[in-house]
């Protein structure tokens, strides 16, 4: 009888502790903020070999130089 009461007491303490951890760690999911209001400036650069960056023409086209 004593061992059964001790086991139930220990399991109750463990269950209450796990419930407290689960409730305390719960946070509601907030809104996703994956996009800003303004465009992001991105530069394509070769830092290792030529130290040059890609250029964009006046009409917005990416100027690409193909090397062999």
C-alpha positions in Angstrom: 0.0 0.0 0.0 2.8 2.4 0.8 4.7 1.7 -2.4 1.5 2.3 -4.4 0.8 5.6 -2.7 4.5 6.7 -3.2 4.4 5.8 -6.9 1.1 7.6 -7.5 2.5 10.7 -5.7 5.7 10.7 -7.8 3.8 10.2 -11.0 1.4 13.0 -10.1 4.3 15.4 -9.4 5.8 14.4 -12.8 2.5 15.0 -14.6 2.0 18.4 -13.0 5.5 19.4 -13.8 5.1 18.4 -17.5 1.8 20.3 -17.6 3.4 23.4 -16.2 6.3 23.2 -18.7 3.8 22.8 -21.6 1.6 25.7 -20.5 4.5 28.0 -19.7 6.2 27.3 -23.1 3.0 28.0 -25.1 3.1 31.2 -27.1 0.5 32.1 -29.7 1.8 32.4 -33.2 2.2 36.0 -34.3 1.8 37.4 -37.8 4.4 36.5 -40.3 6.6 39.5 -41.4 8.4 38.2 -44.4 8.1 41.3 -46.6 9.0 44.9 -46.0 7.1 47.9 -47.4 10.1 49.1 -49.4 12.2 47.1 -52.0 15.4 45.6 -50.7 18.7 46.6 -52.4 20.5 43.5 -53.6 24.1 43.5 -55.0 25.5 40.5 -56.9 29.3 40.7 -56.5 32.2 38.4 -57.1 34.3 38.9 -53.9 36.8 36.2 -54.5 38.2 36.6 -58.0 37.4 39.9 -59.8 35.9 42.0 -57.0 33.3 43.2 -59.6 29.6 43.6 -59.1 26.8 43.0 -61.6 25.4 46.1 -63.2 21.9 47.1 -64.0 21.1 49.1 -67.1 19.0 52.3 -67.1 15.9 50.4 -68.2 16.3 47.9 -65.4 17.9 44.9 -67.2 20.7 43.0 -65.6 23.9 43.2 -67.6 25.6 39.8 -67.8 29.1 39.1 -69.1 29.7 35.5 -70.2 33.3 34.3 -69.8 34.7 31.1 -71.4 
